[in-house]
Amino acid sequence: MHKHTLKRQLKVLTIPVFIEIALVMLLGAVDTVMLSRYSDNSVAAVGLDNQLMSLVFLVYQFFSMGAAILCAQYIGAGLHKRLVQVVGMALVANLVFGMVVSALLFFYAEELLLLMGLRPELMGDGLVYLRLTGALSFFQALSLTFSASLRSADKVVYPMVVTGFANVLNIFGNYALIFGHWGCPQMGVEGAAIATAASRAIAMTLLAIIHFKKHILQFPLEYFRPVPWRELRLLLHIGIPAMSENLSYSLSQVVITFFINQISNEALAARTYCANIIVFVFLFCISITQGGDILVGHLVGQRRHQAAYILGNFFYRWSMIITLTGSALLAVFGRPILSAFTDNGEIITMGVWVFVVDFFLEIGRVSNIFACGTLRATGDAVYPVVIGVIFQWVVAVGVSYVIGIPLGYGLVGMWIGFALDENIRGVVLMRRWKSGKWRSKGFVK
């Protein structure tokens, strides 16, 4: 496949993935934006809940990430039966896992929020939102698997369209149920939770229908008799390291959010506003990496390692250019952007300085998103975990705590700690990519 054809394919994959991920992020951000018209306290409570839900969704990606990588390599190698087996195993595993986690979130919501240090005045809102969205979170576990399977086969448009539809439903549901329009009761945070959970359930149903009509039409029982344990082992081989790195990162963020909660309600609200805005800065990096990793997986399945390396370097450069441009604009226009969400001067001032520090953070984050995803796509799944766990806890948690609380620099000081973590990890992981040690890690022998 010619390099220009690969770049053209990369563009075709990246645009729908970009739109889909933007819409997924909007699904959570819409609650924050609409609740900001309700109260800053409700934003702080839902922000803490969403930190926990982000952790849960990353755990759900355990099997779906493994399935995406294996599917891409099997499609590249033309192994259809193994493709069907790995998707089937991932769906069953995520359904069982999702049901267990959903039950735990519903029955132990209060204990989890107390563990995270949610303030008593925020507990009512936090509990309602977590119980409703958590109890139905298993829909997201299945959605992630269907979406990963469709993407690996270059069918990236379908998840994008479904996610867009779910966002429209969520916006209308929020408008009706938070503020009590169109004859609905004014339910505040509870209304936001109902709208979000319902839109996720509908999205999963639509993705399942599309998957059976457009990708894998059926899962023949003879493919699963006896149980294809080899595919499950490979899912675990990729999924455990992938989940471990993401789980470590999210747990470190939960601990950091606990620290921020100790500073003030304003710091927690500022963190929520900033996090929901900043995520759109590195959105292109996530999108082009996910699109590019599908092609890298295909190339590795074909044993074309040099082409995979050249393609990876190409989309890494564009990720860095576009992300830093967006981050610079955010640093310059931070005050008017935040003023659109809140009139609290303390929150706005904190947020403006966070945006300035975040420009330097994004240099490292781009390298990490690229290297972690692309190394996993080649089969080199363990190394990013080891590096991630060490630096996320020593630097992101340890150093940011020292700068932010004992030294008294607050939320901005903690963001400096995050920037140090991202940049140190970025340097280490990019050295691994350039070393070429991943060339011997593929799953198609």
C-alpha positions as CSV (number, residue, x, y, z in Angstrom):
1,M,0.0,0.0,0.0
2,H,1.5,3.3,-1.1
3,K,2.3,5.9,1.6
4,H,-0.1,8.4,-0.1
5,T,-2.9,5.8,0.1
6,L,-2.1,5.3,3.8
7,K,-2.3,9.0,4.5
8,R,-5.6,9.3,2.6
9,Q,-6.9,6.3,4.6
10,L,-5.7,8.0,7.8
11,K,-7.7,11.1,7.0
12,V,-10.8,9.1,6.1
13,L,-10.5,7.3,9.5
14,T,-9.6,10.3,11.6
15,I,-12.4,12.7,10.7
16,P,-15.3,10.4,11.8
17,V,-13.3,9.3,14.9
18,F,-12.6,12.9,15.8
19,I,-16.3,13.8,15.5
20,E,-17.3,10.6,17.5
21,I,-14.9,11.3,20.4
22,A,-15.9,15.0,20.4
23,L,-19.5,13.9,20.8
24,V,-18.7,11.3,23.5
25,M,-16.9,14.1,25.4
26,L,-19.8,16.4,24.9
27,L,-22.1,13.9,26.4
28,G,-20.4,14.4,29.8
29,A,-19.6,18.1,29.2
30,V,-23.2,19.0,28.3
31,D,-24.3,18.0,31.8
32,T,-21.6,20.4,33.2
33,V,-22.6,23.3,30.9
34,M,-26.3,23.0,31.5
35,L,-25.9,22.4,35.3
36,S,-23.7,25.6,35.4
37,R,-27.0,27.5,34.9
38,Y,-28.4,25.6,37.8
39,S,-25.6,26.0,40.4
40,D,-21.8,25.8,40.8
41,N,-22.3,23.3,43.6
42,S,-24.1,20.9,41.4
43,V,-21.3,21.3,38.8
44,A,-18.7,20.4,41.6
45,A,-20.8,17.3,42.7
46,V,-21.3,16.0,39.1
47,G,-17.6,16.7,38.3
48,L,-16.5,14.4,41.1
49,D,-19.0,11.8,40.0
50,N,-17.8,12.0,36.4
51,Q,-14.2,11.5,37.6
52,L,-15.4,8.2,39.1
53,M,-17.4,7.3,36.0
54,S,-14.4,8.0,33.7
55,L,-12.5,5.5,35.8
56,V,-15.3,3.0,35.3
57,F,-15.4,3.5,31.5
58,L,-11.7,3.0,31.3
59,V,-12.1,-0.3,33.1
60,Y,-14.8,-1.2,30.6
61,Q,-12.2,-0.6,27.8
62,F,-10.3,-3.5,29.2
63,F,-11.7,-6.0,26.7
64,S,-12.7,-3.5,24.0
65,M,-9.2,-2.1,23.6
66,G,-7.8,-5.7,23.3
67,A,-10.5,-6.6,20.8
68,A,-9.7,-3.5,18.6
69,I,-6.0,-4.3,18.4
70,L,-6.6,-8.0,17.7
71,C,-9.3,-7.3,15.1
72,A,-7.1,-4.8,13.2
73,Q,-4.2,-7.4,13.0
74,Y,-6.6,-10.2,12.0
75,I,-8.2,-8.1,9.3
76,G,-4.7,-7.2,8.0
77,A,-3.9,-11.0,7.9
78,G,-7.3,-12.0,6.5
79,L,-8.2,-14.2,9.6
80,H,-12.1,-13.9,9.6
81,K,-12.9,-16.8,12.0
82,R,-10.5,-15.5,14.7
83,L,-12.0,-12.0,14.2
84,V,-15.5,-13.3,15.0
85,Q,-14.2,-15.3,17.9
86,V,-12.4,-12.4,19.5
87,V,-15.4,-10.0,19.2
88,G,-17.8,-12.6,20.6
89,M,-15.5,-13.3,23.6
90,A,-15.1,-9.5,24.2
91,L,-18.9,-8.9,24.2
92,V,-19.7,-11.7,26.6
93,A,-16.9,-10.7,29.0
94,N,-17.9,-7.0,29.0
95,L,-21.6,-7.8,29.5
96,V,-20.8,-9.9,32.6
97,F,-18.2,-7.4,33.9
98,G,-20.5,-4.4,33.2
99,M,-23.4,-5.9,35.1
100,V,-21.3,-6.6,38.2
101,V,-19.7,-3.1,38.2
102,S,-23.2,-1.4,37.6
103,A,-24.6,-3.2,40.6
104,L,-21.6,-2.1,42.8
105,L,-22.0,1.5,41.7
106,F,-25.7,1.5,42.6
107,F,-25.5,-0.3,46.0
108,Y,-22.3,1.3,47.2
109,A,-22.6,4.8,45.7
110,E,-22.6,6.6,49.1
111,E,-19.6,4.7,50.4
112,L,-17.6,5.5,47.2
113,L,-18.4,9.2,47.4
114,L,-17.4,9.3,51.1
115,L,-14.2,7.6,50.2
116,M,-13.5,10.3,47.6
117,G,-14.1,12.9,50.3
118,L,-17.2,14.6,48.8
119,R,-18.3,17.4,51.0
120,P,-21.6,16.9,52.9
121,E,-23.3,19.9,51.2
122,L,-22.6,18.2,47.8
123,M,-23.6,14.6,48.8
124,G,-27.3,14.8,47.9
125,D,-26.6,15.8,44.2
126,G,-23.6,13.5,44.0
127,L,-25.5,10.5,45.2
128,V,-28.4,10.9,42.9
129,Y,-26.3,11.3,39.8
130,L,-23.9,8.4,40.6
131,R,-26.7,6.0,41.4
132,L,-28.6,6.6,38.2
133,T,-25.7,6.8,35.7
134,G,-23.8,4.0,37.5
135,A,-26.6,1.5,37.6
136,L,-27.0,1.7,33.8
137,S,-23.3,2.0,33.0
138,F,-23.1,-1.6,31.6
139,F,-24.7,-0.1,28.4
140,Q,-21.4,1.8,27.9
141,A,-19.4,-1.4,28.4
142,L,-21.2,-3.0,25.4
143,S,-21.1,0.2,23.4
144,L,-17.3,0.4,23.7
145,T,-17.0,-3.1,22.4
146,F,-19.3,-2.7,19.4
147,S,-17.7,0.6,18.5
148,A,-14.1,-0.9,18.8
149,S,-15.1,-3.8,16.5
150,L,-16.7,-1.4,13.9
151,R,-13.6,0.9,14.0
152,S,-11.2,-1.9,13.5
153,A,-12.9,-2.8,10.2
154,D,-12.7,0.9,9.1
155,K,-16.5,1.3,9.7
156,V,-15.9,4.5,11.8
157,V,-18.8,6.5,10.4
158,Y,-21.5,4.4,12.2
159,P,-20.2,5.0,15.8
160,M,-19.9,8.7,14.9
161,V,-23.6,9.0,13.8
162,V,-24.9,7.0,16.8
163,T,-23.0,9.2,19.2
164,G,-24.2,12.3,17.6
165,F,-27.8,11.1,17.9
166,A,-27.2,10.2,21.6
167,N,-25.9,13.7,22.2
168,V,-29.0,15.3,20.7
169,L,-31.2,13.2,22.9
170,N,-29.1,14.1,25.9
171,I,-29.3,17.8,25.2
172,F,-33.1,17.8,24.8
173,G,-33.4,15.5,27.8
174,N,-31.3,17.8,30.0
175,Y,-33.3,20.8,28.9
176,A,-36.6,19.2,29.7
177,L,-35.6,17.5,33.0
178,I,-33.1,19.9,34.6
179,F,-35.1,23.0,34.2
180,G,-38.7,21.6,33.9
181,H,-39.6,22.5,30.3
182,W,-42.2,20.9,28.0
183,G,-44.4,19.8,30.9
184,C,-41.6,17.9,32.6
185,P,-40.8,18.3,36.4
186,Q,-37.8,20.4,37.3
187,M,-35.4,17.7,38.6
188,G,-32.0,19.4,38.5
189,V,-29.1,17.0,38.9
190,E,-31.5,14.0,38.9
191,G,-32.9,15.1,35.5
192,A,-29.3,15.3,34.0
193,A,-28.6,11.8,35.2
194,I,-31.8,10.3,33.7
195,A,-31.1,12.0,30.4
196,T,-27.5,10.9,30.2
197,A,-28.2,7.3,31.2
198,A,-31.1,7.0,28.8
199,S,-29.1,8.4,25.9
200,R,-26.3,5.9,26.5
201,A,-28.8,3.0,26.6
202,I,-30.3,4.0,23.2
203,A,-26.8,4.5,21.7
204,M,-25.8,0.9,22.7
205,T,-29.0,-0.5,21.1
206,L,-28.3,1.3,17.8
207,L,-24.7,0.2,17.7
208,A,-25.7,-3.4,18.3
209,I,-28.2,-3.3,15.4
210,I,-25.6,-1.7,13.1
211,H,-22.9,-4.2,14.1
212,F,-25.1,-7.2,13.2
213,K,-26.2,-5.7,9.9
214,K,-23.0,-4.2,8.6
215,H,-20.0,-6.0,10.2
216,I,-20.3,-9.4,11.8
217,L,-23.7,-10.7,10.7
218,Q,-23.7,-13.7,13.1
219,F,-21.6,-15.5,15.7
220,P,-21.9,-19.2,14.7
221,L,-21.9,-21.5,17.7
222,E,-19.4,-23.9,16.2
223,Y,-16.8,-21.0,16.4
224,F,-17.2,-21.1,20.1
225,R,-17.2,-24.9,20.6
226,P,-14.9,-25.5,22.2
227,V,-14.4,-22.1,23.8
228,P,-11.6,-20.2,22.0
229,W,-9.5,-19.8,25.1
230,R,-6.5,-18.6,22.9
231,E,-8.4,-15.5,21.9
232,L,-9.4,-14.8,25.5
233,R,-5.8,-15.2,26.6
234,L,-4.7,-12.7,23.9
235,L,-7.5,-10.3,25.0
236,L,-6.1,-10.5,28.5
237,H,-2.6,-10.1,27.3
238,I,-3.5,-6.8,25.7
239,G,-6.3,-5.8,28.0
240,I,-4.7,-6.2,31.4
241,P,-1.7,-4.0,30.5
242,A,-4.0,-1.5,28.7
243,M,-6.4,-1.4,31.6
244,S,-3.7,-1.3,34.2
245,E,-2.1,1.8,32.7
246,N,-5.5,3.6,32.2
247,L,-6.7,2.4,35.6
248,S,-3.5,3.6,37.3
249,Y,-3.9,7.0,35.6
250,S,-7.6,7.3,36.5
251,L,-7.0,6.2,40.1
252,S,-4.2,8.8,40.4
253,Q,-6.7,11.4,39.1
254,V,-9.3,10.3,41.7
255,V,-6.7,10.7,44.5
256,I,-5.8,14.1,43.0
257,T,-9.4,15.1,42.9
258,F,-9.6,14.1,46.6
259,F,-6.8,16.5,47.3
260,I,-8.4,19.3,45.2
261,N,-11.6,18.8,47.2
262,Q,-9.6,19.6,50.3
263,I,-8.6,23.0,49.0
264,S,-12.1,24.5,48.4
265,N,-15.4,24.0,46.5
266,E,-14.2,26.7,44.1
267,A,-11.0,24.7,43.3
268,L,-13.1,21.6,42.6
269,A,-15.5,23.6,40.4
270,A,-12.5,25.2,38.6
271,R,-11.0,21.8,38.0
272,T,-14.3,20.5,36.6
273,Y,-14.7,23.5,34.2
274,C,-11.1,23.4,33.1
275,A,-11.0,19.6,32.6
276,N,-14.1,19.7,30.5
277,I,-12.7,22.5,28.3
278,I,-9.1,21.2,28.0
279,V,-10.2,17.8,26.8
280,F,-11.2,19.4,23.5
281,V,-7.7,20.7,23.0
282,F,-6.1,17.2,22.8
283,L,-9.2,15.7,21.0
284,F,-7.5,15.7,17.6
285,C,-4.5,13.9,19.1
286,I,-6.8,11.1,20.5
287,S,-8.6,10.9,17.2
288,I,-5.7,10.7,14.8
289,T,-4.0,8.2,17.1
290,Q,-7.0,6.0,17.2
291,G,-7.5,6.2,13.5
292,G,-3.8,5.7,12.8
293,D,-3.5,2.8,15.2
294,I,-6.1,0.9,13.1
295,L,-3.8,1.2,10.1
296,V,-0.7,0.5,12.2
297,G,-2.5,-2.7,13.4
298,H,-3.3,-3.7,9.8
299,L,0.4,-3.0,8.7
300,V,1.8,-5.0,11.7
301,G,-0.6,-7.9,10.7
302,Q,0.9,-7.8,7.2
303,R,4.5,-7.7,8.8
304,R,5.1,-4.2,7.3
305,H,6.9,-2.7,10.3
306,Q,8.8,0.1,8.5
307,A,5.6,1.4,6.9
308,A,3.9,1.4,10.4
309,Y,6.8,3.4,11.8
310,I,6.7,6.0,9.1
311,L,2.9,6.4,9.4
312,G,3.2,6.7,13.2
313,N,5.7,9.5,13.0
314,F,3.5,11.3,10.5
315,F,0.4,11.4,12.6
316,Y,2.5,12.1,15.8
317,R,3.8,15.3,14.2
318,W,0.4,16.5,13.2
319,S,-1.0,15.7,16.7
320,M,1.7,17.9,18.3
321,I,1.2,20.9,15.9
322,I,-2.6,21.0,16.2
323,T,-2.8,20.3,20.0
324,L,-0.3,23.0,20.9
325,T,-2.1,25.5,18.6
326,G,-5.4,24.8,20.4
327,S,-3.7,25.0,23.8
328,A,-2.1,28.4,23.0
329,L,-5.5,29.8,22.0
330,L,-7.0,28.5,25.2
331,A,-4.3,30.2,27.3
332,V,-4.9,33.5,25.5
333,F,-8.7,33.5,25.6
334,G,-9.2,31.6,28.9
335,R,-10.9,34.4,30.8
336,P,-13.7,35.1,28.4
337,I,-14.2,31.3,27.9
338,L,-14.6,30.7,31.6
339,S,-16.7,33.8,32.1
340,A,-19.3,32.1,29.8
341,F,-19.7,29.3,32.4
342,T,-19.5,31.1,35.8
343,D,-19.3,34.6,37.3
344,N,-17.3,33.5,40.3
345,G,-14.0,35.6,40.1
346,E,-12.0,33.1,42.1
347,I,-12.9,30.2,39.9
348,I,-12.1,32.2,36.7
349,T,-8.7,33.4,38.0
350,M,-7.7,29.9,39.0
351,G,-8.9,28.5,35.6
352,V,-6.9,31.1,33.6
353,W,-3.7,30.1,35.2
354,V,-4.5,26.5,34.8
355,F,-4.8,27.1,31.0
356,V,-1.4,28.7,30.9
357,V,0.3,25.8,32.7
358,D,-1.6,23.4,30.6
359,F,0.1,24.6,27.4
360,F,3.4,23.0,28.7
361,L,1.5,19.9,29.9
362,E,0.1,19.2,26.4
363,I,3.6,18.7,25.0
364,G,4.0,15.6,27.1
365,R,0.4,14.5,26.8
366,V,0.6,14.3,23.0
367,S,3.6,12.0,23.3
368,N,1.9,9.8,25.9
369,I,-1.3,9.4,24.0
370,F,0.6,8.6,20.8
371,A,3.2,6.3,22.3
372,C,0.8,4.4,24.6
373,G,-1.8,3.8,21.9
374,T,0.6,3.0,19.1
375,L,2.8,0.7,21.1
376,R,-0.3,-1.3,22.1
377,A,-1.4,-1.4,18.5
378,T,1.9,-3.1,17.6
379,G,1.5,-5.6,20.5
380,D,4.0,-3.9,22.8
381,A,1.5,-3.5,25.7
382,V,3.5,-4.0,28.9
383,Y,6.2,-1.3,28.7
384,P,3.8,1.7,28.8
385,V,2.1,0.2,32.0
386,V,5.4,0.0,33.9
387,I,6.4,3.6,33.0
388,G,2.9,4.9,33.5
389,V,2.4,3.5,37.0
390,I,5.8,4.7,38.3
391,F,5.5,8.3,37.1
392,Q,1.7,8.8,37.6
393,W,2.0,8.0,41.3
394,V,5.5,9.4,42.1
395,V,5.1,12.6,40.1
396,A,1.5,13.3,39.2
397,V,0.2,12.4,42.7
398,G,3.3,12.9,44.9
399,V,4.8,16.1,43.4
400,S,1.5,17.8,42.6
401,Y,0.3,17.2,46.2
402,V,3.5,18.8,47.6
403,I,3.3,21.8,45.4
404,G,-0.4,22.3,45.7
405,I,-1.1,21.7,49.4
406,P,1.9,21.8,51.7
407,L,3.6,24.5,49.6
408,G,0.3,26.3,49.2
409,Y,0.1,26.9,45.4
410,G,-3.3,25.3,45.2
411,L,-4.9,24.0,42.0
412,V,-2.4,25.8,39.8
413,G,0.5,24.2,41.7
414,M,-1.0,20.8,41.2
415,W,-1.3,21.4,37.5
416,I,2.4,22.1,37.4
417,G,2.9,18.6,39.0
418,F,0.7,17.1,36.3
419,A,2.8,18.8,33.6
420,L,6.0,17.3,35.0
421,D,4.5,13.8,35.0
422,E,3.2,14.0,31.4
423,N,6.5,15.4,30.0
424,I,8.8,12.9,31.8
425,R,6.6,10.0,30.7
426,G,6.4,11.4,27.2
427,V,10.2,11.4,26.8
428,V,10.6,7.9,28.1
429,L,7.8,6.4,25.9
430,M,8.9,8.1,22.7
431,R,12.4,6.6,23.2
432,R,10.7,3.2,23.3
433,W,8.9,3.9,20.0
434,K,12.0,5.1,18.3
435,S,14.0,2.1,19.5
436,G,11.9,-0.3,17.3
437,K,11.7,-3.0,20.0
438,W,7.9,-3.3,19.3
439,R,8.6,-4.9,15.9
440,S,8.8,-8.4,17.4
441,K,5.6,-8.0,19.5
442,G,2.8,-8.7,16.9
443,F,0.2,-11.4,17.4
444,V,0.1,-12.8,13.8
445,K,3.0,-15.1,13.5
